[in-house]
Amino acid sequence: MKKLLSIFAILLASTVAFAQPPPAVTASQVTIPAPYLPAVIDKSVSLVGNPGPAKYCYWIVANYTLGNAAPSFAGCIRNGPNTLTSSNYDVINYTPPIGATSADVLRTSMGDAGPPPSGACNCAVATGDTSGSVNDQSNTLNSYTVATLNSVPLAITLTVDQISAGVAHLRIHQGNFVGDLSAASVLPGSSLLSDTTPVTLNFTTGNLTQDFKTYAVSAGAWNVTGRKIHIQAVGSYSPSAGPSSSYLVNLLFGTASANQQGFLIAAGPQCTSYCPWQLDVTCFVVTSGAAGKFRCAPLWAAMETTDNTPTMIGPTISGTSGLSQAVDLTSAFTLHLTGTGANGESQTLHQWSIDQEGN
């Protein structure tokens, strides 16, 4: 009896121990990697018709919504016909990975230990295939660019950052993009508009200003003193050769020059090849009405009740005499994110978001 009670006690203790919840994860930083894009694994190649002395090697690229996986070696036909035809051809079969939207079939003359195709090449047999089977019936290949996704910059990191005495914010980081989740969450009725579709401006005339994005504001929507709008954008500038001439990224309210508030992000005599830039400012309504005024400051800085000239370390904010600009907030107007560059150069907007208080 004592032995049975002892066994029961052990079982009960084990049950209680296993029923305990897992320990909580405590960390000041958590990184979430981007989704993994599997390459094609299940694939094969075969010959139909008469053999010959030619060698054809095949690679398959799995395409996903996020981007393309690396080319995956499918195999070689080492006794193929010199001329591929509708009766003498190679068949490439594959099973697309889960999540892939389509696949591209590439051909080279080297396989096994040979390098996969890379960069721009004249190597495509078929692109965007969804059937899982491709017949290679022509020696003619199509131009193609191997663009394997680099998912490292797409990882998302959550951090708890020190803001000031007694204040810490939860922030989300992705590449150069930083979003302050704590700041956004304290805005009642806030709404986030974001777009990660790249937009490239190619300048054919020097100092030509073009719109990256425009955001239409309906009449009276922001006609509230103290209304905050947090704007973030990440982009890059590509000079044509050597040190670039000046380039601008501007955030403009309204359409006429008298109704614009501009933000100079960078000027690039020190920039020679690739120049990233980042815009992270809060704009707010100082006064409302038909002659309402916007002021803007870096990050979520304390400029909510004054009309003083703001300062920004690194990028600078500029406007007429450095003062806030009048915008008729009772009428509809447009928020412009624009780029300016020299002839033959380009700018790309990679990400853009607006977090506004209310609608």
VEXDREN-2710 file (C-alpha; in Angstrom, 1 decimal):
% VEXDREN-2710
k/r/px/py/pz
1/MET/0.0/0.0/0.0
2/LYS/2.8/2.4/0.9
3/LYS/4.5/1.6/-2.4
4/LEU/1.3/2.4/-4.3
5/LEU/0.9/5.7/-2.4
6/SER/4.5/6.5/-3.3
7/ILE/4.0/5.8/-6.9
8/PHE/0.8/7.9/-6.9
9/ALA/2.6/10.8/-5.2
10/ILE/5.3/10.7/-7.9
11/LEU/2.8/10.7/-10.7
12/LEU/0.9/13.6/-9.1
13/ALA/4.0/15.6/-8.8
14/SER/4.9/14.9/-12.4
15/THR/1.5/15.9/-13.6
16/VAL/1.7/19.2/-11.6
17/ALA/5.2/19.8/-13.0
18/PHE/4.1/19.2/-16.6
19/ALA/1.0/21.4/-16.2
20/GLN/3.1/24.5/-15.4
21/PRO/2.9/27.2/-18.1
22/PRO/6.1/27.8/-20.1
23/PRO/8.4/30.5/-18.8
24/ALA/7.7/34.0/-20.2
25/VAL/10.2/35.3/-22.7
26/THR/11.9/38.5/-21.5
27/ALA/13.9/40.5/-24.0
28/SER/14.5/44.2/-24.8
29/GLN/14.9/43.3/-28.5
30/VAL/13.3/40.6/-30.7
31/THR/14.1/40.0/-34.4
32/ILE/11.7/38.4/-36.7
33/PRO/13.3/37.2/-40.0
34/ALA/11.6/37.6/-43.3
35/PRO/9.8/34.6/-44.7
36/TYR/12.1/31.9/-46.2
37/LEU/11.6/31.3/-49.9
38/PRO/12.3/27.6/-50.7
39/ALA/14.0/26.7/-53.9
40/VAL/12.5/24.0/-56.2
41/ILE/13.5/20.6/-54.9
42/ASP/11.4/18.0/-56.8
43/LYS/12.5/18.3/-60.5
44/SER/13.8/16.2/-63.4
45/VAL/14.8/16.5/-67.0
46/SER/14.3/14.0/-69.8
47/LEU/14.8/13.7/-73.6
48/VAL/12.1/13.1/-76.1
49/GLY/13.0/12.0/-79.7
50/ASN/16.4/11.3/-81.2
51/PRO/19.6/11.9/-79.2
52/GLY/22.6/13.8/-80.3
53/PRO/26.0/15.2/-79.0
54/ALA/24.7/18.4/-77.5
55/LYS/24.6/19.2/-73.8
56/TYR/21.7/21.2/-72.2
57/CYS/21.6/22.0/-68.5
58/TYR/18.5/23.4/-66.7
59/TRP/17.8/25.6/-63.7
60/ILE/14.5/26.5/-62.1
61/VAL/13.7/29.7/-60.2
62/ALA/10.7/29.7/-57.9
63/ASN/8.8/33.0/-57.9
64/TYR/7.0/34.3/-54.8
65/THR/5.0/37.4/-54.0
66/LEU/7.9/38.6/-51.9
67/GLY/10.6/37.9/-54.6
68/ASN/12.5/35.1/-56.3
69/ALA/14.3/32.1/-54.8
70/ALA/17.8/31.2/-56.0
71/PRO/18.1/29.1/-59.2
72/SER/17.9/25.4/-58.4
73/PHE/19.8/22.9/-60.6
74/ALA/17.3/20.6/-62.3
75/GLY/19.8/18.4/-64.3
76/CYS/21.5/18.1/-67.7
77/ILE/20.7/16.3/-70.9
78/ARG/24.1/15.2/-72.2
79/ASN/22.9/13.5/-75.4
80/GLY/20.6/16.1/-76.7
81/PRO/20.1/16.9/-80.4
82/ASN/22.1/19.8/-81.9
83/THR/18.8/21.4/-82.9
84/LEU/15.8/21.3/-80.6
85/THR/12.5/20.9/-82.4
86/SER/8.9/19.9/-81.8
87/SER/9.9/16.3/-82.2
88/ASN/13.3/16.3/-80.6
89/TYR/13.3/18.2/-77.4
90/ASP/13.9/18.3/-73.6
91/VAL/11.3/18.1/-71.0
92/ILE/11.7/19.8/-67.6
93/ASN/9.3/18.7/-64.9
94/TYR/9.1/20.2/-61.4
95/THR/6.8/20.5/-58.4
96/PRO/6.5/24.1/-57.3
97/PRO/7.2/24.7/-53.6
98/ILE/4.2/25.7/-51.4
99/GLY/3.6/29.4/-51.7
100/ALA/5.3/29.8/-55.0
101/THR/3.2/31.7/-57.6
102/SER/5.1/30.5/-60.7
103/ALA/8.6/29.4/-61.9
104/ASP/11.1/30.3/-64.5
105/VAL/13.1/27.7/-66.4
106/LEU/16.7/28.7/-67.4
107/ARG/19.2/26.9/-69.6
108/THR/23.0/26.9/-69.7
109/SER/25.7/24.7/-71.2
110/MET/27.2/24.0/-67.8
111/GLY/25.6/22.1/-64.9
112/ASP/26.5/19.9/-62.0
113/ALA/29.7/21.6/-60.8
114/GLY/29.2/24.5/-63.1
115/PRO/28.0/27.9/-61.7
116/PRO/24.3/28.8/-61.9
117/PRO/23.2/31.7/-64.1
118/SER/23.6/35.1/-62.5
119/GLY/22.8/38.7/-63.3
120/ALA/21.7/39.5/-66.8
121/CYS/21.8/36.6/-69.2
122/ASN/20.4/35.2/-72.4
123/CYS/19.2/32.0/-70.7
124/ALA/15.4/31.9/-70.3
125/VAL/13.5/28.9/-71.7
126/ALA/10.2/29.9/-70.1
127/THR/9.1/32.5/-67.5
128/GLY/6.0/32.6/-65.2
129/ASP/5.2/29.0/-65.8
130/THR/2.5/27.5/-63.6
131/SER/2.1/24.1/-65.2
132/GLY/5.0/22.2/-63.6
133/SER/6.2/21.0/-67.0
134/VAL/8.1/22.8/-69.8
135/ASN/9.1/21.6/-73.2
136/ASP/12.4/23.1/-74.5
137/GLN/11.8/22.9/-78.3
138/SER/14.0/25.7/-79.5
139/ASN/17.7/26.6/-79.4
140/THR/16.7/30.3/-79.1
141/LEU/16.8/31.7/-75.5
142/ASN/15.3/34.8/-74.1
143/SER/16.9/37.6/-72.1
144/TYR/16.6/37.3/-68.3
145/THR/17.9/38.8/-65.1
146/VAL/18.5/36.6/-62.1
147/ALA/17.3/38.6/-59.1
148/THR/17.5/36.4/-56.0
149/LEU/15.8/38.1/-53.1
150/ASN/18.0/39.3/-50.3
151/SER/15.7/38.9/-47.4
152/VAL/18.1/40.2/-44.7
153/PRO/16.9/43.9/-45.0
154/LEU/13.3/42.7/-44.7
155/ALA/13.7/41.3/-41.2
156/ILE/11.7/43.1/-38.5
157/THR/13.2/44.0/-35.1
158/LEU/11.2/45.1/-32.1
159/THR/13.1/47.2/-29.6
160/VAL/12.3/49.0/-26.3
161/ASP/14.1/52.3/-26.6
162/GLN/14.9/54.9/-24.0
163/ILE/13.1/58.2/-25.0
164/SER/13.5/60.4/-21.9
165/ALA/13.4/60.1/-18.1
166/GLY/10.7/57.6/-17.2
167/VAL/9.7/57.1/-20.8
168/ALA/10.4/54.1/-23.1
169/HIS/8.8/53.3/-26.4
170/LEU/8.3/50.2/-28.4
171/ARG/9.7/50.6/-31.9
172/ILE/9.7/48.5/-35.0
173/HIS/12.7/48.5/-37.3
174/GLN/13.0/47.3/-40.9
175/GLY/16.1/48.3/-42.7
176/ASN/16.4/52.1/-42.3
177/PHE/12.7/52.4/-41.6
178/VAL/11.7/53.0/-37.9
179/GLY/8.1/53.1/-36.6
180/ASP/7.3/54.2/-33.1
181/LEU/4.5/52.0/-32.0
182/SER/4.1/53.6/-28.6
183/ALA/3.8/57.1/-30.2
184/ALA/1.2/55.8/-32.7
185/SER/-0.8/54.1/-30.0
186/VAL/-1.3/57.2/-27.9
187/LEU/-3.2/58.9/-30.7
188/PRO/-6.9/58.3/-30.3
189/GLY/-8.5/57.2/-33.5
190/SER/-5.1/57.1/-35.3
191/SER/-4.9/55.5/-38.7
192/LEU/-1.8/54.3/-40.5
193/LEU/-1.4/54.5/-44.3
194/SER/1.6/52.8/-45.7
195/ASP/3.0/51.8/-49.1
196/THR/6.1/49.7/-49.8
197/THR/5.9/49.7/-53.6
198/PRO/9.1/51.3/-54.9
199/VAL/8.8/54.4/-57.0
200/THR/11.7/55.6/-59.1
201/LEU/12.1/59.1/-60.6
202/ASN/14.4/59.4/-63.5
203/PHE/15.5/63.0/-64.1
204/THR/15.9/64.0/-67.7
205/THR/16.2/67.7/-66.9
206/GLY/18.3/69.1/-64.1
207/ASN/16.5/70.3/-61.0
208/LEU/13.2/69.0/-62.1
209/THR/10.9/68.3/-59.2
210/GLN/8.6/65.3/-59.5
211/ASP/6.1/63.6/-57.2
212/PHE/6.9/60.3/-55.5
213/LYS/3.6/60.1/-53.7
214/THR/0.6/62.4/-53.2
215/TYR/-2.0/62.2/-50.5
216/ALA/-5.3/64.0/-51.0
217/VAL/-6.6/65.6/-47.8
218/SER/-10.4/66.4/-47.9
219/ALA/-11.7/69.8/-47.0
220/GLY/-11.6/70.3/-43.2
221/ALA/-10.2/66.9/-42.4
222/TRP/-7.1/68.4/-40.7
223/ASN/-8.7/71.7/-39.7
224/VAL/-8.0/71.1/-36.0
225/THR/-5.4/73.0/-34.0
226/GLY/-2.9/70.5/-32.6
227/ARG/-3.7/67.8/-35.2
228/LYS/-0.5/65.6/-35.6
229/ILE/0.6/63.8/-38.7
230/HIS/3.7/61.5/-38.5
231/ILE/5.3/61.0/-41.9
232/GLN/8.1/58.5/-42.5
233/ALA/9.8/57.7/-45.8
234/VAL/13.0/55.8/-46.8
235/GLY/14.6/56.3/-50.2
236/SER/17.9/56.5/-52.1
237/TYR/19.6/58.7/-54.7
238/SER/21.7/57.4/-57.6
239/PRO/24.1/59.9/-59.2
240/SER/25.1/59.2/-62.8
241/ALA/28.9/59.4/-62.2
242/GLY/31.3/60.7/-59.6
243/PRO/30.2/63.0/-56.8
244/SER/26.6/64.0/-57.3
245/SER/25.2/67.5/-57.5
246/SER/22.6/68.6/-54.9
247/TYR/19.5/66.6/-54.7
248/LEU/16.4/67.3/-52.7
249/VAL/13.6/65.3/-51.1
250/ASN/10.7/67.6/-50.2
251/LEU/7.4/67.2/-48.2
252/LEU/5.1/69.9/-49.5
253/PHE/1.7/71.1/-48.3
254/GLY/-0.7/72.6/-50.9
255/THR/0.2/73.4/-54.5
256/ALA/1.3/77.1/-54.8
257/SER/4.8/78.0/-53.7
258/ALA/3.3/80.1/-50.9
259/ASN/1.5/77.1/-49.5
260/GLN/4.5/74.8/-49.3
261/GLN/6.5/73.5/-46.3
262/GLY/9.7/71.9/-47.6
263/PHE/12.1/69.4/-46.0
264/LEU/15.7/69.3/-47.4
265/ILE/16.9/65.7/-46.8
266/ALA/20.4/65.8/-48.2
267/ALA/22.8/67.5/-50.6
268/GLY/25.4/65.2/-52.1
269/PRO/28.8/66.4/-53.0
270/GLN/30.1/63.6/-50.7
271/CYS/27.9/61.0/-52.4
272/THR/29.5/59.1/-55.2
273/SER/27.4/56.0/-56.0
274/TYR/24.4/55.2/-53.7
275/CYS/23.0/57.7/-51.3
276/PRO/20.3/56.5/-48.9
277/TRP/18.0/59.1/-47.2
278/GLN/15.3/58.9/-44.5
279/LEU/12.5/61.3/-43.6
280/ASP/11.0/61.0/-40.1
281/VAL/9.0/64.0/-39.0
282/THR/5.9/65.0/-37.2
283/CYS/3.8/67.9/-38.6
284/PHE/1.0/69.5/-36.7
285/VAL/-1.5/72.3/-37.1
286/VAL/-0.4/75.4/-35.2
287/THR/-3.5/77.4/-36.2
288/SER/-6.6/76.2/-38.1
289/GLY/-8.9/77.9/-40.5
290/ALA/-8.5/79.4/-44.0
291/ALA/-5.1/80.7/-43.1
292/GLY/-4.1/77.7/-41.1
293/LYS/-0.4/77.0/-40.4
294/PHE/1.5/73.7/-40.3
295/ARG/4.8/73.3/-38.4
296/CYS/7.0/70.3/-38.7
297/ALA/9.7/68.9/-36.5
298/PRO/12.0/65.8/-36.5
299/LEU/10.6/62.6/-35.0
300/TRP/7.9/63.3/-32.4
301/ALA/9.6/66.4/-31.1
302/ALA/8.0/68.9/-28.7
303/MET/6.9/71.6/-31.1
304/GLU/3.2/71.3/-30.6
305/THR/2.3/74.8/-29.4
306/THR/5.0/77.1/-30.8
307/ASP/5.7/78.6/-34.2
308/ASN/9.5/78.7/-33.8
309/THR/12.0/77.6/-36.5
310/PRO/12.7/73.9/-36.0
311/THR/16.1/72.4/-36.1
312/MET/17.2/69.0/-37.3
313/ILE/20.5/67.2/-36.8
314/GLY/21.7/65.8/-40.2
315/PRO/18.8/66.6/-42.5
316/THR/17.5/70.2/-42.3
317/ILE/14.0/71.6/-42.6
318/SER/13.6/74.6/-44.8
319/GLY/10.7/76.9/-45.7
320/THR/10.1/80.5/-46.5
321/SER/12.1/82.4/-43.9
322/GLY/12.0/79.2/-41.8
323/LEU/8.5/79.9/-40.7
324/SER/5.4/77.8/-40.9
325/GLN/3.4/78.1/-44.1
326/ALA/-0.2/79.1/-44.5
327/VAL/-2.5/76.3/-45.9
328/ASP/-6.3/76.7/-46.3
329/LEU/-7.4/73.9/-44.1
330/THR/-11.0/74.5/-44.8
331/SER/-10.5/73.5/-48.5
332/ALA/-9.1/70.3/-50.0
333/PHE/-5.4/70.2/-50.5
334/THR/-2.6/67.7/-51.4
335/LEU/0.4/66.5/-49.4
336/HIS/3.3/65.9/-51.9
337/LEU/6.4/63.9/-51.3
338/THR/8.7/65.0/-54.1
339/GLY/12.2/64.5/-55.4
340/THR/14.6/66.7/-57.2
341/GLY/17.8/65.7/-59.0
342/ALA/20.3/66.4/-61.8
343/ASN/19.9/65.4/-65.4
344/GLY/20.6/61.6/-65.9
345/GLU/20.3/60.8/-62.2
346/SER/17.5/59.1/-60.3
347/GLN/15.8/58.8/-56.9
348/THR/13.9/55.8/-55.5
349/LEU/11.2/55.9/-52.8
350/HIS/11.3/52.5/-51.0
351/GLN/8.8/52.9/-48.2
352/TRP/6.3/55.6/-47.1
353/SER/3.8/55.9/-44.3
354/ILE/1.5/58.5/-42.7
355/ASP/0.1/58.1/-39.2
356/GLN/-2.6/60.7/-38.6
357/GLU/-4.7/61.5/-35.6
358/GLY/-8.3/61.0/-36.6
359/ASN/-9.7/60.9/-40.2
END
